[in-house]
Amino acid sequence: MPGKLFVGNLSFNVADSDLSSLCSELNVKTESVKIMRDIDTGRSRGFAFIELSAETELAAAITELNGKVLDGRALTVNEARPQKRREFGGGGPSFGRKPGRFGSRGRESRRRGQERPKRKIQELY
């Protein structure tokens, strides 16, 4: 059964081809190798996902790759977990933020019970 691996502790200089060549040296057959990159800068985020081919055993691939040094850093390899569902705000005026000191109601909560001082009207000449 094909699986997906999470590879962490990657150097920012490692490319997809470097990681796939390491897999081929260790006889780990892969379908795809994808290093996650920052959207704005295009720089590596330091982790990748490897999709294994159907005939590759997941546990054997993890033991082969885990701890191998690539570009001066020891790799951390685990089975990839499914992505968590993220919930975004939008339910009310604070858009999901908690009211606090700098939140949506921070100033009002500090002035509770205090009346705002009245400004004096300046006379115009």
N, C-alpha and C positions, 0 to 999 in steps of 0.2 A: 504494500500500500504506500503510495507516495506521501511524503510529509514535507513540512516546511520548518526550516531552522532559523533561529535568531542568532546572529553573530554580533557580539558586542566587543568593546575595547579596541575598535579599529583606529588606526592612525588616520589623520585627516588627509594624508597624501595617497592613500590606497585607492586604486580605481577598481571598477568592476572586473576588468581583465586580470588584474593581479590576484584577486580572490578566486576567480574561476580557474586560473592556472594552478593555484595552490590545491584546489579540489581535485584537479586532474592528476597532479603529482601524487596525491594520497589515494588515488583510485576511488574517489567519491563521485558518482555520476550525478550530474545536476541537469535540471531543465532550464533554470534561470538563476541569475545572481543579480540582486538589486541593492545597491548601496543607497541609503536614504540621504537626501541632500536638502539643504535649507532652500526654501522657495526664493527668498530675496537675493541671497548671495551666491547660491549654487555650490557652496562649500559642504563637504561631507559632514553629517551629523554624528559620525562615530559608530554607527551600527548598520547592519545589513540583514537581508533576508535571502536565504537560499532555498529554492524549491527543488526537491530531490526528484530524480526520475523514478519510475514505477518499480524497477528491480532493486533499488537501493534500500537497505535496511536503515531505519532511523537511528536506532541505538548504536549501531556500528559507525555510522557517520559522525555522531556526536563524539564518540570516544576517539575517533581519528583526528577530528579538527580541534577539539577542546584542548587548550594549552599550547597549541602550535604558535610559534613566533612569526609574525608578519610585520615587516617594517619596524622592528624593534619593540613590538608590543605583543604580549601573550593574548591570544583570542579567548573569549568566553563564549561557549556555544551551548545553546539550550533548544528545546523544542519550542517553536513559536506558538504563542497562545492567541486565541481569536481576539480581534480588536474590540475594546469595550465601547459600548454605546455611550456617546457623550450627549449631555443635555445642555442646551444653551438657554440663556435667560429669555426675556421677552414677555414674561407673565405680568409685569406691572410697571409702575413708573421708575423703579430702581433697576430694572433689567437684570434681576437675579443677584444684584450685589447686596451684601448685608449692610444695614445701616450701622454706621460706626462713626469714629471721629472724623474720617474723611469721606464717609459714605454719603448716601443721598440725604439723610436727615441729621447729619452731624452737628450743624450749627444750631438747629432748632432744639435739639436735645440738651445742649449746654445752656440755653437761655430759658429753659422752662421755668416758669415762676418769676421771671424777671421781666420788667417792663422796659421797652426800648426807650432810651433817653430822647427827649424832644429836642429838636434843633431850634435855635433861635433864628427868627426871621431877621435878615439884615435889611436895613433901610437903604434904599437906593436914592442917590442925589441927582 
